[in-house]
Amino acid sequence: LGTCSAARMAVLLAQVKTRYIQRLILRHYNGSNIRQRVSLSSLARQELIWLLNLCLAECVQSFKHIPLVQTVALVTDASDVGWSYMRMGCWKAGPWSVVDRDRHINHKEFLVLQFALEQNLDTLTGKTVFWEVDNTTALAYVRNGGGTRDWSLCDMAVSLRTWCAIHRIVIIPKYVPSEENIVADQGSRFLLVEDWFLLPRIVRRIFTLWGVPQVDLMATQWSGQLSFQLYFVFNRQDVSARAVDAFA
């Protein structure tokens, strides 16, 4: 296990493909009898076969996914009532199904990521996804390809990371505090994001002093201050916007 963990930077699924071996060891090892022989589970046996059949080409991970400028931004959030994600200016949200609504919040956060990847597979295949989330447990299980505290969540992580490898999707997780995850957080609760703007009379005074700008970078069709409405927004669904994501 130590060797496989050390090889995770070179072998894409090194950690993912040892989780059931790890589970087997933790189930039988009591701290004293380290030479105890145990029967391999079918899943642990599959992992060992996968590791033994690795070829050299599979042990040299490409560095092409490292530059963050080449990533696709994805922000997700889950609440008790629903889920939401934002990808490249496209926002989507929905309620939980009867099957999923009683799941633990950590599992729900994981499901949102799964929804987002599956629903945008055509544009994400072969890409690096920069995933922002406010749930540290879900983030850790994706980053590490599983964990030992929640085996159900571990199974979800192993399945997702394996699916991503098949579709050549690399996920780079980043923690974002809830207060900074406004769009996805509000969307998962079916609330409107507050659209703040200066009073028009204040704006007119500013324009008189410094001139009229050409672009309103932080606006919507309701809050834009320019008469010709040339503005940038965070939501691609605003069809009147000239462009999306003023920070990009």
N, C-alpha and C positions, 0 to 999 in steps of 0.2 A: 504494500500500500504506500509506503514511503517513497519507493522508486517511482510509482505511478504519479504520485502527487508532485514530485520534483520534475516530472516530465510534462506537466500540464502546459507549459509555455511552448513546447515543441509539438505535442500531440493534442489536437483540438479537443478530443473527448476523453482525455486521460482520467480526469476526475469523475466524469459522468459514468464511465464504464467500470468503476470500482465500487459503486454505491451498494450493490447487493452482496458483494464480497465483504464489504465493511459491515453490513447488517448481519451477515452470518457470523462474523467474528464477535461482534458485540453481544449477540444472542447467546453464544456458548462460552466466551472467555470470562472467567471469574476472577482473574488477577493472580491465580496461583498455578494452575495447570496449563502452561502455555504450549505443551506438547500434545494436548488432547486432540485426538482425531475425530473429525465430524464429517458427516455426509454433505456433499455440495448440493445446494438447492439448484433447481433448473436454471434460475436467473443468474446465480453466481457462476454456474458452469458456462453459460453463454458468454459472460463477461471474460472469463479466462480464455475461452476459445478466441474471442475477438482480439484480446491482447496478444495471444501467441501468433495470430495470423497477420499482425501488422507488418507492412513492408516499409522499406526505408523512405519511400515517397510520402507515406502517411505520418512520418515522424519529423517532418520539417514543415512547420506551420509558416505560412506566408506572412510577411510584415505589411502587406498592402492594405490591411484593414486598420492599421494603427492611426494614420493621420485623421484627426477628427473632422477636418474640412470636407472629407469625403463621406461623412455619415448622413443618415436620414434621421431627423429629429422625431421622437415619439414621446408624448407625455400621456400618462394614464392615471386614472383614479377610480376607486371603488368606494361605495357607501352601502349602508344597509338596504337602500331602496333601488339603487341602480349603478350603472357603470358609464364611464366616459373616457374618450381618448382624443387627442389632437395629433394629426400627422401632416406636416408640411402645409399647415393652414386649413386642413380639412378636419372638421370637428364632427364627432359622432357619439351618440349616447343612447341608452336604452335601459329598461327595467330588467330585473333579474327574473329568470324563469322560476317556475314552481320548484324545480329540482335544485336550483342553485341559490335561492334566496336565503336559505337557512345555513349556508356554509359559513365557516369562520372567515373573518375579514382578510386574513392572510391568503386564503385560498381564492377569495374573490379578486384580490389584487392580481393574483397570478392569472386568473381567467381573463381579465381585461387585456393583459398583454397577449394572451393566446388569441383572443378575438381579433385584436388589432393586426396581428401578424397574418392570421388566416384570411381575414377580409381584404388585406392588401398584398397578398402573396405575389400577384403579377408585377407589382412595382418594387417589391422588397427582395425578390430572389437575387442572390449574388451580392447583396448590399450589407453594409455595416449599419446597424440601428443604434442610435444614441438614445437610450431609454431613460427617461426621468420619471421617478416615482417617489412617493412620500412614505412608503412602507419598507422599513429596513429588513424585515424578515423575508419578504418576497424578493427583495433585491439580493440578499445574501444567498438565497437558494438558487437564483438564476446565475449569479456570478460564480458560485462554487459547484454548480451542477448537482445540487442536492444538499442534504444535511442529515443529522442524526436525531434531532429533537422531534420532528414531525415526519413520520415515514410516509404518510399520505401526500404531504407536500413534496417530499423527496421524489416520490413516484411521478408527480406532475412535472417536477424539474427535469428529471431524467428523460421523460417522454418529450418535453418541449425542446430541450437541448439537442436530442437526437434528431427530432424533426427539423430543427434549424440547420443542423449539419447536412442533412439530405438536400435542403434547398439553398445551401451555401449562404446562410444568414448568420452574421456575427452580431451579438448583442453586447453593447457596452453600457452597463447600468450606472446611473448616477442618482444619489439621494437628493431630493428637493423638499424642503420643509413645506408643510401643508399651506402655510400662509403665502408661499411663493408659487404654489401650484393652483392658481386661482381658476383658470379656465376649466381644466379637467375636474377640479374639486367641485365647482359650482355645477358643472354639467352632470356629474354623477348624482346630484341631488335635485336636478331639474330646476335649478334657479338661474335667473338671468345675471350675467356678469355686469356689475355696475359700470356705466359709461360716463366717466367724469369729464367735464370740460369747463373752460373759463367762461365767465359771463361775456356775452357778445360786446357789451359796452367797454369792458376791460380790453378785449381783443382789439377793438377799433383804435383805442388809445395807443396800444403797443404798435399796431401797424402804422399809425401816424408818425410815431417816433423813429421806427427802424425799417419801415417799408413792408410791403405785402409779400409773404413767402410764396414759392411756387408749389410746394407740396406740404400737405398736412400728414405727418408721419404717424401720428397716434390718433386715429379717428375712425368713425363709422359714418354711415349715411345720415345718422341722426345727430352726431356731434361734430361733424366737419365744419370748420370755420371759414373755408374759402368758397367764394361764390361759384367757382367752376368745379368744385368738389373733386379735386385731384388728391386722393388720400390713400394711405397705406393702412391695412388692417391686419389683425391676427387670424381672421376667419375667412377662408377662401369662399365660403358660401355667400358672402356679401358681393353680389355680382357687379355692383357699382364701383367697387374699388379698382384703382389703377394697378395695384400690386399688393402682395401679401408679406407680412412679417418685416417690419421696419428695422429689426435688429439683425436681419440676415445679411 
